[in-house]
Amino acid sequence: MCEWSGENWRRNQATDRAYRIGQDKPVFVHKLICAGTVEDRINQLQQKKSLLAESLKNLLAPL
């Protein structure tokens, strides 16, 4: 996939599709983002949000 999408679900869906379509060999996914760009900043924010969501999920899991 050569098009950057600010929406994680689109990237995840494309990656999952590559794994599903009868692959019998390993699939490698590389994210190329230029430093200092808007895409870089969006990616950083998404990573922070993912970590926060995972932390909350782990914190609330025993409840």
C-alpha positions in Angstrom: 0.0 0.0 0.0 1.7 3.2 -1.2 -0.9 5.7 0.0 -0.7 7.2 3.4 -4.0 7.3 5.2 -4.5 9.2 8.5 -7.1 6.6 9.4 -5.6 3.6 11.2 -8.5 1.3 10.4 -7.8 1.7 6.7 -4.1 0.7 7.1 -5.0 -2.2 9.4 -7.7 -3.4 7.0 -5.3 -3.3 4.0 -2.6 -5.2 6.0 -5.1 -7.8 7.2 -6.4 -8.3 3.7 -2.8 -9.0 2.5 -2.6 -11.7 5.2 -6.0 -13.3 4.3 -5.8 -13.6 0.6 -4.3 -17.1 0.5 -0.9 -16.1 1.6 1.5 -19.0 2.3 4.6 -16.8 2.6 5.3 -14.1 5.2 3.9 -10.6 4.5 6.0 -7.6 5.5 4.5 -4.2 6.0 6.7 -1.1 6.1 5.4 2.3 7.1 7.5 5.1 5.6 6.8 8.6 7.1 9.0 11.6 6.5 10.1 13.3 9.7 8.7 16.8 10.4 5.7 16.4 8.2 2.0 16.6 9.1 1.8 12.9 8.6 4.6 12.4 11.1 2.7 14.5 13.7 -0.5 12.7 13.1 1.3 9.3 13.4 2.8 10.4 16.7 -0.6 11.5 18.1 -2.2 8.2 17.0 0.6 6.2 18.7 0.0 8.2 22.0 -3.7 7.6 21.7 -3.2 3.9 21.1 -0.9 3.6 24.2 -3.5 5.5 26.3 -6.3 3.2 25.2 -4.2 0.1 25.8 -3.3 1.4 29.3 -7.0 2.1 30.1 -8.0 -1.3 28.8 -5.4 -3.0 31.0 -6.4 -0.9 34.0 -10.1 -1.7 33.7 -9.7 -5.3 32.7 -9.9 -6.7 36.2 -13.2 -4.9 36.8 
